[in-house]
């Protein structure tokens, strides 16, 4: 689940750096990857859904782990 999110973040950062440096034409393909268009494989409609679902699941499982750790620490006192 973390892979689509990391890929989106990394390609977004690369594109922003290239845009600030004036290299938009050389790295235009990065924005297509960022949106989920990989040439023959086009995930532009499902990529945002995967990122959103992945973020939601990671947040829920992270909260569950945090509550379990806090409950364990509270019971020790």
C-alpha positions in Angstrom: 0.0 0.0 0.0 2.9 2.3 0.7 4.3 1.9 -2.9 1.7 4.0 -4.8 1.8 6.7 -2.1 5.6 6.8 -2.2 5.7 6.8 -6.0 3.2 9.7 -6.1 5.3 11.7 -3.5 8.6 11.0 -5.2 7.4 11.9 -8.7 5.7 15.0 -7.5 8.9 16.2 -5.8 11.0 15.5 -8.8 8.6 17.4 -11.1 8.5 20.4 -8.7 12.3 20.5 -8.6 12.5 20.3 -12.4 9.8 22.9 -12.8 11.7 25.3 -10.5 14.9 24.6 -12.3 13.3 25.3 -15.7 13.4 21.7 -17.0 9.7 21.1 -17.6 10.2 19.9 -21.1 12.9 17.4 -20.2 10.9 15.8 -17.3 7.3 16.1 -18.7 7.0 12.3 -18.6 7.3 12.5 -14.8 3.9 14.2 -14.5 2.3 11.4 -16.5 3.8 8.9 -14.1 2.7 11.0 -11.2 -0.9 10.8 -12.5 -0.7 7.0 -13.1 -0.2 6.9 -16.9 2.6 4.4 -17.5 2.3 4.2 -21.3 0.5 0.9 -22.1 -0.9 0.7 -18.6 -3.1 3.7 -17.7 -4.1 3.9 -14.0 -5.2 7.5 -14.1 -8.7 6.7 -12.9 -7.7 4.2 -10.2 -4.4 5.7 -9.0 -6.0 8.4 -6.8 -8.4 5.8 -5.4 -5.4 3.5 -4.6 -3.6 6.3 -2.9 -6.6 7.3 -0.9 -7.4 3.8 0.1 -3.8 3.1 1.0 -3.6 6.3 3.1 -6.8 5.4 4.9 -5.7 1.9 5.7 -2.3 3.0 6.9 -3.9 5.6 9.1 -6.3 3.1 10.6 -3.7 0.5 11.3 -1.3 3.1 12.7 -4.0 4.3 15.1 -4.7 0.7 16.1 -1.1 0.1 16.8 -0.8 3.3 18.8 -3.9 2.5 20.9 -2.6 -1.0 21.6 0.8 0.4 22.7 -0.8 3.0 24.9 -3.1 0.5 26.5 -0.2 -1.8 27.2 1.8 1.0 28.8 -1.3 2.2 30.8 -1.8 -1.4 32.2 1.9 -1.5 33.4 1.4 1.5 35.7 
